[in-house]
Amino acid sequence: NYTFIKLFLECLSGISYFTAVDIFAETKKIELSKKAGLYILGFCILGLHYYSITPGMFDSESVFVSRYLIFITSFHLLVSFLAFYNREEISSFWQYNFFLFVKFLMSFAFALTLFIGLGGALLGIDKLFNVKLDNNYYLDLLLFIFLIVQTVIFLYFIPRSFEVFKIKIAFNKSIRIFVQYILLPIVLVYIVILYLFLFRIIIYNSIPPGWVCTPILIFSIVGILTYLLIYPIRRESANKAIFIYCRFFFYILLPLLSLYFIAIIKRIMPYGITEDRYLVFMLGVWLLIISVYIIISKRDNIIIIPMSLFLVLFMSAIGPWGMFQLSVQNQVRRLEFLLKKNQLLVNNKLITPAKDFKIPEQNANSIRSILNYLNKRGEINFSMLHKISLTY
């Protein structure tokens, strides 16, 4: 039942959650009882999540990845805004998150150096003494250094007092150079490629393929991160490239989002909702909301960006409206429709077709795919007995 793997992944998810709780408790000076309550809440969330993972999710398809990544990402977002979430703390919020970003890169560099050094030592022992070490030793070393050692180093950098982030500091010139000469050219290349593709679709009157969502999503993430990095100097006319970018980026994004939604809806209509399609659609909704907000807002409260993304991801992971339950319900309805269409389900009873009856290949593949989908999520018996009320 992959007990140890599931425990490991839940512990990995819990690192950012409990870090966020500690940071929140330190900055807001909350009572010990409330802090303990947040700890208990975290253990409950992780425990429920642990029991929701079935062995079928660990097969060749990465079904389990989305179930863990959505929680890990949500908890990381908590770390980003729980310390400073008021509108009056935008400057402190930016300085705090830039500090975390820099310290993460530093801890990663330290961990990488340590891995290269110790990995080289293992390789030396292997070659010089003909020990023939298994590759798993290198993998274990990598996991230990990047998940445990790097985490400890990163947490070591976090100050005991968060008052230091309330002191305004000068904008680092190296950030401006990095953004202006590295990130902005990358964003510009994406803009040219995606708009040429958009014009091609308009000219040939063709429907965009589903994979176009990926480059648009990458472009949006890189673009928003660039906007956040240069937020303090976004309105300085002295930096014309940066000023123009911050002024028009979200306007440029809106037409691409229309292409994005057409592409994902094109995938959902014939094949139904899955976790990945649900998440891609909700991320598109979030991008649309953020774009409209930044365009019409006079203050540009960037705290809204991670806070709203946390809400979208967390709400997408729980409840009957969430990506997991809604996807199963949608696929069950598709299964019921296909069974009735091919006269295999009559009055909620599965019937044996006549010997000369042959299901069209496309419908047979769809039924097989849906059953496989439900089975990997541990929903096959529940779905067939309770949602469709099938009897034999």
Disulfide bonds with the S-S distance in Angstrom:
none
